[in-house]
């Protein structure tokens, strides 16, 4: 293997790290919607404002 080159495990961990935010949205949105009901869009808007103000 060449020096400073990524191996199989390095590439695998980079792929997992890149997909983690999308996977968290996939699993968290149904849970939030089941708890918030019709207010789910409001929850996301308020969360986005909170993130932007941080």
mmCIF file of the N, C-alpha and C atoms, coordinates in Angstrom:
data_MODEL
# 
_entry.id   MODEL 
# 
loop_
_atom_site.group_PDB 
_atom_site.id 
_atom_site.type_symbol 
_atom_site.label_atom_id 
_atom_site.label_alt_id 
_atom_site.label_comp_id 
_atom_site.label_asym_id 
_atom_site.label_entity_id 
_atom_site.label_seq_id 
_atom_site.pdbx_PDB_ins_code 
_atom_site.Cartn_x 
_atom_site.Cartn_y 
_atom_site.Cartn_z 
_atom_site.occupancy 
_atom_site.B_iso_or_equiv 
_atom_site.pdbx_formal_charge 
_atom_site.auth_seq_id 
_atom_site.auth_comp_id 
_atom_site.auth_asym_id 
_atom_site.auth_atom_id 
_atom_site.pdbx_PDB_model_num 
ATOM 1   N N  . UNK A 1 1  ? 0.847   -1.183 0.000  1.00 0.00 ? 1  UNK A N  1 
ATOM 2   C CA . UNK A 1 1  ? 0.000   0.000  0.000  1.00 0.00 ? 1  UNK A CA 1 
ATOM 3   C C  . UNK A 1 1  ? 0.889   1.241  0.000  1.00 0.00 ? 1  UNK A C  1 
ATOM 4   N N  . UNK A 1 2  ? 0.431   2.272  -0.673 1.00 0.00 ? 2  UNK A N  1 
ATOM 5   C CA . UNK A 1 2  ? 1.202   3.507  -0.744 1.00 0.00 ? 2  UNK A CA 1 
ATOM 6   C C  . UNK A 1 2  ? 1.080   4.295  0.552  1.00 0.00 ? 2  UNK A C  1 
ATOM 7   N N  . UNK A 1 3  ? 2.079   5.110  0.797  1.00 0.00 ? 3  UNK A N  1 
ATOM 8   C CA . UNK A 1 3  ? 2.076   5.950  1.988  1.00 0.00 ? 3  UNK A CA 1 
ATOM 9   C C  . UNK A 1 3  ? 1.010   7.036  1.845  1.00 0.00 ? 3  UNK A C  1 
ATOM 10  N N  . UNK A 1 4  ? 0.355   7.366  2.938  1.00 0.00 ? 4  UNK A N  1 
ATOM 11  C CA . UNK A 1 4  ? -0.701  8.388  2.991  1.00 0.00 ? 4  UNK A CA 1 
ATOM 12  C C  . UNK A 1 4  ? -1.911  8.045  2.121  1.00 0.00 ? 4  UNK A C  1 
ATOM 13  N N  . UNK A 1 5  ? -2.144  6.779  1.878  1.00 0.00 ? 5  UNK A N  1 
ATOM 14  C CA . UNK A 1 5  ? -3.313  6.356  1.104  1.00 0.00 ? 5  UNK A CA 1 
ATOM 15  C C  . UNK A 1 5  ? -4.336  5.743  2.055  1.00 0.00 ? 5  UNK A C  1 
ATOM 16  N N  . UNK A 1 6  ? -5.596  5.924  1.746  1.00 0.00 ? 6  UNK A N  1 
ATOM 17  C CA . UNK A 1 6  ? -6.657  5.332  2.553  1.00 0.00 ? 6  UNK A CA 1 
ATOM 18  C C  . UNK A 1 6  ? -6.809  3.858  2.222  1.00 0.00 ? 6  UNK A C  1 
ATOM 19  N N  . UNK A 1 7  ? -7.001  3.075  3.253  1.00 0.00 ? 7  UNK A N  1 
ATOM 20  C CA . UNK A 1 7  ? -7.269  1.666  3.052  1.00 0.00 ? 7  UNK A CA 1 
ATOM 21  C C  . UNK A 1 7  ? -8.765  1.396  3.098  1.00 0.00 ? 7  UNK A C  1 
ATOM 22  N N  . UNK A 1 8  ? -9.101  0.128  3.056  1.00 0.00 ? 8  UNK A N  1 
ATOM 23  C CA . UNK A 1 8  ? -10.503 -0.269 3.069  1.00 0.00 ? 8  UNK A CA 1 
ATOM 24  C C  . UNK A 1 8  ? -11.216 0.207  4.327  1.00 0.00 ? 8  UNK A C  1 
ATOM 25  N N  . UNK A 1 9  ? -10.587 0.054  5.488  1.00 0.00 ? 9  UNK A N  1 
ATOM 26  C CA . UNK A 1 9  ? -11.233 0.449  6.743  1.00 0.00 ? 9  UNK A CA 1 
ATOM 27  C C  . UNK A 1 9  ? -11.389 1.959  6.836  1.00 0.00 ? 9  UNK A C  1 
ATOM 28  N N  . UNK A 1 10 ? -10.423 2.702  6.364  1.00 0.00 ? 10 UNK A N  1 
ATOM 29  C CA . UNK A 1 10 ? -10.536 4.154  6.368  1.00 0.00 ? 10 UNK A CA 1 
ATOM 30  C C  . UNK A 1 10 ? -11.674 4.639  5.507  1.00 0.00 ? 10 UNK A C  1 
ATOM 31  N N  . UNK A 1 11 ? -11.820 4.047  4.338  1.00 0.00 ? 11 UNK A N  1 
ATOM 32  C CA . UNK A 1 11 ? -12.918 4.424  3.443  1.00 0.00 ? 11 UNK A CA 1 
ATOM 33  C C  . UNK A 1 11 ? -14.256 4.030  4.044  1.00 0.00 ? 11 UNK A C  1 
ATOM 34  N N  . UNK A 1 12 ? -14.321 2.849  4.670  1.00 0.00 ? 12 UNK A N  1 
ATOM 35  C CA . UNK A 1 12 ? -15.571 2.398  5.287  1.00 0.00 ? 12 UNK A CA 1 
ATOM 36  C C  . UNK A 1 12 ? -15.998 3.349  6.402  1.00 0.00 ? 12 UNK A C  1 
ATOM 37  N N  . UNK A 1 13 ? -15.070 3.764  7.256  1.00 0.00 ? 13 UNK A N  1 
ATOM 38  C CA . UNK A 1 13 ? -15.420 4.677  8.346  1.00 0.00 ? 13 UNK A CA 1 
ATOM 39  C C  . UNK A 1 13 ? -15.818 6.055  7.826  1.00 0.00 ? 13 UNK A C  1 
ATOM 40  N N  . UNK A 1 14 ? -15.177 6.531  6.760  1.00 0.00 ? 14 UNK A N  1 
ATOM 41  C CA . UNK A 1 14 ? -15.579 7.807  6.169  1.00 0.00 ? 14 UNK A CA 1 
ATOM 42  C C  . UNK A 1 14 ? -16.993 7.738  5.608  1.00 0.00 ? 14 UNK A C  1 
ATOM 43  N N  . UNK A 1 15 ? -17.336 6.636  4.974  1.00 0.00 ? 15 UNK A N  1 
ATOM 44  C CA . UNK A 1 15 ? -18.691 6.476  4.429  1.00 0.00 ? 15 UNK A CA 1 
ATOM 45  C C  . UNK A 1 15 ? -19.734 6.433  5.543  1.00 0.00 ? 15 UNK A C  1 
ATOM 46  N N  . UNK A 1 16 ? -19.434 5.715  6.605  1.00 0.00 ? 16 UNK A N  1 
ATOM 47  C CA . UNK A 1 16 ? -20.362 5.637  7.740  1.00 0.00 ? 16 UNK A CA 1 
ATOM 48  C C  . UNK A 1 16 ? -20.541 7.016  8.374  1.00 0.00 ? 16 UNK A C  1 
ATOM 49  N N  . UNK A 1 17 ? -19.443 7.759  8.524  1.00 0.00 ? 17 UNK A N  1 
ATOM 50  C CA . UNK A 1 17 ? -19.530 9.100  9.113  1.00 0.00 ? 17 UNK A CA 1 
ATOM 51  C C  . UNK A 1 17 ? -20.313 10.052 8.215  1.00 0.00 ? 17 UNK A C  1 
ATOM 52  N N  . UNK A 1 18 ? -20.219 9.884  6.913  1.00 0.00 ? 18 UNK A N  1 
ATOM 53  C CA . UNK A 1 18 ? -20.929 10.776 5.993  1.00 0.00 ? 18 UNK A CA 1 
ATOM 54  C C  . UNK A 1 18 ? -22.427 10.496 5.983  1.00 0.00 ? 18 UNK A C  1 
ATOM 55  N N  . UNK A 1 19 ? -22.834 9.253  6.171  1.00 0.00 ? 19 UNK A N  1 
ATOM 56  C CA . UNK A 1 19 ? -24.251 8.904  6.094  1.00 0.00 ? 19 UNK A CA 1 
ATOM 57  C C  . UNK A 1 19 ? -24.951 9.061  7.453  1.00 0.00 ? 19 UNK A C  1 
ATOM 58  N N  . UNK A 1 20 ? -24.213 9.242  8.523  1.00 0.00 ? 20 UNK A N  1 
ATOM 59  C CA . UNK A 1 20 ? -24.803 9.317  9.858  1.00 0.00 ? 20 UNK A CA 1 
ATOM 60  C C  . UNK A 1 20 ? -25.835 10.432 10.018 1.00 0.00 ? 20 UNK A C  1 
ATOM 61  N N  . UNK A 1 21 ? -25.599 11.658 9.533  1.00 0.00 ? 21 UNK A N  1 
ATOM 62  C CA . UNK A 1 21 ? -26.640 12.689 9.694  1.00 0.00 ? 21 UNK A CA 1 
ATOM 63  C C  . UNK A 1 21 ? -27.947 12.343 8.978  1.00 0.00 ? 21 UNK A C  1 
ATOM 64  N N  . UNK A 1 22 ? -27.848 11.773 7.791  1.00 0.00 ? 22 UNK A N  1 
ATOM 65  C CA . UNK A 1 22 ? -29.063 11.398 7.063  1.00 0.00 ? 22 UNK A CA 1 
ATOM 66  C C  . UNK A 1 22 ? -29.783 10.257 7.773  1.00 0.00 ? 22 UNK A C  1 
ATOM 67  N N  . UNK A 1 23 ? -29.033 9.320  8.306  1.00 0.00 ? 23 UNK A N  1 
ATOM 68  C CA . UNK A 1 23 ? -29.648 8.201  9.020  1.00 0.00 ? 23 UNK A CA 1 
ATOM 69  C C  . UNK A 1 23 ? -30.340 8.685  10.297 1.00 0.00 ? 23 UNK A C  1 
ATOM 70  N N  . UNK A 1 24 ? -29.762 9.652  10.968 1.00 0.00 ? 24 UNK A N  1 
ATOM 71  C CA . UNK A 1 24 ? -30.410 10.148 12.183 1.00 0.00 ? 24 UNK A CA 1 
ATOM 72  C C  . UNK A 1 24 ? -31.728 10.845 11.853 1.00 0.00 ? 24 UNK A C  1 
ATOM 73  N N  . UNK A 1 25 ? -31.774 11.580 10.744 1.00 0.00 ? 25 UNK A N  1 
ATOM 74  C CA . UNK A 1 25 ? -33.037 12.200 10.336 1.00 0.00 ? 25 UNK A CA 1 
ATOM 75  C C  . UNK A 1 25 ? -34.059 11.138 9.950  1.00 0.00 ? 25 UNK A C  1 
ATOM 76  N N  . UNK A 1 26 ? -33.603 10.079 9.305  1.00 0.00 ? 26 UNK A N  1 
ATOM 77  C CA . UNK A 1 26 ? -34.511 9.015  8.890  1.00 0.00 ? 26 UNK A CA 1 
ATOM 78  C C  . UNK A 1 26 ? -35.188 8.366  10.090 1.00 0.00 ? 26 UNK A C  1 
ATOM 79  N N  . UNK A 1 27 ? -34.452 8.190  11.177 1.00 0.00 ? 27 UNK A N  1 
ATOM 80  C CA . UNK A 1 27 ? -35.008 7.508  12.340 1.00 0.00 ? 27 UNK A CA 1 
ATOM 81  C C  . UNK A 1 27 ? -35.641 8.455  13.355 1.00 0.00 ? 27 UNK A C  1 
ATOM 82  N N  . UNK A 1 28 ? -35.240 9.734  13.368 1.00 0.00 ? 28 UNK A N  1 
ATOM 83  C CA . UNK A 1 28 ? -35.764 10.658 14.369 1.00 0.00 ? 28 UNK A CA 1 
ATOM 84  C C  . UNK A 1 28 ? -37.059 11.335 13.949 1.00 0.00 ? 28 UNK A C  1 
ATOM 85  N N  . UNK A 1 29 ? -37.249 11.583 12.669 1.00 0.00 ? 29 UNK A N  1 
ATOM 86  C CA . UNK A 1 29 ? -38.446 12.309 12.219 1.00 0.00 ? 29 UNK A CA 1 
ATOM 87  C C  . UNK A 1 29 ? -39.734 11.562 12.573 1.00 0.00 ? 29 UNK A C  1 
ATOM 88  N N  . UNK A 1 30 ? -39.843 10.252 12.318 1.00 0.00 ? 30 UNK A N  1 
ATOM 89  C CA . UNK A 1 30 ? -41.096 9.575  12.715 1.00 0.00 ? 30 UNK A CA 1 
ATOM 90  C C  . UNK A 1 30 ? -41.352 9.629  14.227 1.00 0.00 ? 30 UNK A C  1 
ATOM 91  N N  . UNK A 1 31 ? -40.297 9.553  15.013 1.00 0.00 ? 31 UNK A N  1 
ATOM 92  C CA . UNK A 1 31 ? -40.460 9.632  16.465 1.00 0.00 ? 31 UNK A CA 1 
ATOM 93  C C  . UNK A 1 31 ? -40.948 11.016 16.880 1.00 0.00 ? 31 UNK A C  1 
ATOM 94  N N  . UNK A 1 32 ? -40.357 12.049 16.305 1.00 0.00 ? 32 UNK A N  1 
ATOM 95  C CA . UNK A 1 32 ? -40.779 13.414 16.625 1.00 0.00 ? 32 UNK A CA 1 
ATOM 96  C C  . UNK A 1 32 ? -42.213 13.644 16.171 1.00 0.00 ? 32 UNK A C  1 
ATOM 97  N N  . UNK A 1 33 ? -42.545 13.183 14.970 1.00 0.00 ? 33 UNK A N  1 
ATOM 98  C CA . UNK A 1 33 ? -43.892 13.381 14.449 1.00 0.00 ? 33 UNK A CA 1 
ATOM 99  C C  . UNK A 1 33 ? -44.930 12.633 15.275 1.00 0.00 ? 33 UNK A C  1 
ATOM 100 N N  . UNK A 1 34 ? -44.572 11.482 15.800 1.00 0.00 ? 34 UNK A N  1 
ATOM 101 C CA . UNK A 1 34 ? -45.537 10.741 16.625 1.00 0.00 ? 34 UNK A CA 1 
ATOM 102 C C  . UNK A 1 34 ? -45.798 11.440 17.954 1.00 0.00 ? 34 UNK A C  1 
ATOM 103 N N  . UNK A 1 35 ? -44.809 12.163 18.463 1.00 0.00 ? 35 UNK A N  1 
ATOM 104 C CA . UNK A 1 35 ? -44.981 12.878 19.728 1.00 0.00 ? 35 UNK A CA 1 
ATOM 105 C C  . UNK A 1 35 ? -45.592 14.263 19.530 1.00 0.00 ? 35 UNK A C  1 
ATOM 106 N N  . UNK A 1 36 ? -45.203 14.956 18.461 1.00 0.00 ? 36 UNK A N  1 
ATOM 107 C CA . UNK A 1 36 ? -45.649 16.335 18.261 1.00 0.00 ? 36 UNK A CA 1 
ATOM 108 C C  . UNK A 1 36 ? -46.938 16.424 17.464 1.00 0.00 ? 36 UNK A C  1 
ATOM 109 N N  . UNK A 1 37 ? -47.250 15.384 16.690 1.00 0.00 ? 37 UNK A N  1 
ATOM 110 C CA . UNK A 1 37 ? -48.472 15.398 15.893 1.00 0.00 ? 37 UNK A CA 1 
ATOM 111 C C  . UNK A 1 37 ? -48.431 16.458 14.811 1.00 0.00 ? 37 UNK A C  1 
ATOM 112 N N  . UNK A 1 38 ? -49.487 17.261 14.732 1.00 0.00 ? 38 UNK A N  1 
ATOM 113 C CA . UNK A 1 38 ? -49.592 18.278 13.690 1.00 0.00 ? 38 UNK A CA 1 
ATOM 114 C C  . UNK A 1 38 ? -48.606 19.419 13.896 1.00 0.00 ? 38 UNK A C  1 
ATOM 115 N N  . UNK A 1 39 ? -48.014 19.509 15.074 1.00 0.00 ? 39 UNK A N  1 
ATOM 116 C CA . UNK A 1 39 ? -47.055 20.574 15.351 1.00 0.00 ? 39 UNK A CA 1 
ATOM 117 C C  . UNK A 1 39 ? -45.637 20.213 14.912 1.00 0.00 ? 39 UNK A C  1 
ATOM 118 N N  . UNK A 1 40 ? -45.457 19.070 14.264 1.00 0.00 ? 40 UNK A N  1 
ATOM 119 C CA . UNK A 1 40 ? -44.117 18.631 13.854 1.00 0.00 ? 40 UNK A CA 1 
ATOM 120 C C  . UNK A 1 40 ? -43.396 19.652 12.986 1.00 0.00 ? 40 UNK A C  1 
ATOM 121 N N  . UNK A 1 41 ? -44.037 20.257 11.976 1.00 0.00 ? 41 UNK A N  1 
ATOM 122 C CA . UNK A 1 41 ? -43.318 21.280 11.203 1.00 0.00 ? 41 UNK A CA 1 
ATOM 123 C C  . UNK A 1 41 ? -42.864 22.462 12.065 1.00 0.00 ? 41 UNK A C  1 
ATOM 124 N N  . UNK A 1 42 ? -43.695 22.853 13.029 1.00 0.00 ? 42 UNK A N  1 
ATOM 125 C CA . UNK A 1 42 ? -43.312 23.935 13.934 1.00 0.00 ? 42 UNK A CA 1 
ATOM 126 C C  . UNK A 1 42 ? -42.086 23.544 14.762 1.00 0.00 ? 42 UNK A C  1 
ATOM 127 N N  . UNK A 1 43 ? -42.032 22.290 15.177 1.00 0.00 ? 43 UNK A N  1 
ATOM 128 C CA . UNK A 1 43 ? -40.885 21.808 15.942 1.00 0.00 ? 43 UNK A CA 1 
ATOM 129 C C  . UNK A 1 43 ? -39.603 21.942 15.116 1.00 0.00 ? 43 UNK A C  1 
ATOM 130 N N  . UNK A 1 44 ? -39.669 21.601 13.839 1.00 0.00 ? 44 UNK A N  1 
ATOM 131 C CA . UNK A 1 44 ? -38.484 21.692 12.992 1.00 0.00 ? 44 UNK A CA 1 
ATOM 132 C C  . UNK A 1 44 ? -38.097 23.143 12.725 1.00 0.00 ? 44 UNK A C  1 
ATOM 133 N N  . UNK A 1 45 ? -39.065 24.018 12.560 1.00 0.00 ? 45 UNK A N  1 
ATOM 134 C CA . UNK A 1 45 ? -38.762 25.442 12.350 1.00 0.00 ? 45 UNK A CA 1 
ATOM 135 C C  . UNK A 1 45 ? -38.106 26.028 13.594 1.00 0.00 ? 45 UNK A C  1 
ATOM 136 N N  . UNK A 1 46 ? -38.664 25.730 14.757 1.00 0.00 ? 46 UNK A N  1 
ATOM 137 C CA . UNK A 1 46 ? -38.074 26.243 16.008 1.00 0.00 ? 46 UNK A CA 1 
ATOM 138 C C  . UNK A 1 46 ? -36.684 25.666 16.243 1.00 0.00 ? 46 UNK A C  1 
ATOM 139 N N  . UNK A 1 47 ? -36.490 24.409 15.905 1.00 0.00 ? 47 UNK A N  1 
ATOM 140 C CA . UNK A 1 47 ? -35.172 23.793 16.044 1.00 0.00 ? 47 UNK A CA 1 
ATOM 141 C C  . UNK A 1 47 ? -34.167 24.440 15.105 1.00 0.00 ? 47 UNK A C  1 
ATOM 142 N N  . UNK A 1 48 ? -34.583 24.725 13.876 1.00 0.00 ? 48 UNK A N  1 
ATOM 143 C CA . UNK A 1 48 ? -33.683 25.371 12.919 1.00 0.00 ? 48 UNK A CA 1 
ATOM 144 C C  . UNK A 1 48 ? -33.295 26.764 13.396 1.00 0.00 ? 48 UNK A C  1 
ATOM 145 N N  . UNK A 1 49 ? -34.250 27.493 13.947 1.00 0.00 ? 49 UNK A N  1 
ATOM 146 C CA . UNK A 1 49 ? -33.944 28.824 14.485 1.00 0.00 ? 49 UNK A CA 1 
ATOM 147 C C  . UNK A 1 49 ? -32.954 28.711 15.642 1.00 0.00 ? 49 UNK A C  1 
ATOM 148 N N  . UNK A 1 50 ? -33.167 27.729 16.509 1.00 0.00 ? 50 UNK A N  1 
ATOM 149 C CA . UNK A 1 50 ? -32.251 27.512 17.621 1.00 0.00 ? 50 UNK A CA 1 
ATOM 150 C C  . UNK A 1 50 ? -30.848 27.173 17.155 1.00 0.00 ? 50 UNK A C  1 
ATOM 151 N N  . UNK A 1 51 ? -30.734 26.362 16.129 1.00 0.00 ? 51 UNK A N  1 
ATOM 152 C CA . UNK A 1 51 ? -29.422 26.009 15.597 1.00 0.00 ? 51 UNK A CA 1 
ATOM 153 C C  . UNK A 1 51 ? -28.753 27.230 14.971 1.00 0.00 ? 51 UNK A C  1 
ATOM 154 N N  . UNK A 1 52 ? -29.526 28.035 14.245 1.00 0.00 ? 52 UNK A N  1 
ATOM 155 C CA . UNK A 1 52 ? -28.959 29.219 13.608 1.00 0.00 ? 52 UNK A CA 1 
ATOM 156 C C  . UNK A 1 52 ? -28.497 30.261 14.623 1.00 0.00 ? 52 UNK A C  1 
ATOM 157 N N  . UNK A 1 53 ? -29.209 30.362 15.734 1.00 0.00 ? 53 UNK A N  1 
ATOM 158 C CA . UNK A 1 53 ? -28.838 31.346 16.764 1.00 0.00 ? 53 UNK A CA 1 
ATOM 159 C C  . UNK A 1 53 ? -27.696 30.886 17.653 1.00 0.00 ? 53 UNK A C  1 
ATOM 160 N N  . UNK A 1 54 ? -27.376 29.643 17.576 1.00 0.00 ? 54 UNK A N  1 
ATOM 161 C CA . UNK A 1 54 ? -26.289 29.115 18.399 1.00 0.00 ? 54 UNK A CA 1 
ATOM 162 C C  . UNK A 1 54 ? -25.036 29.708 17.965 1.00 0.00 ? 54 UNK A C  1 
# 
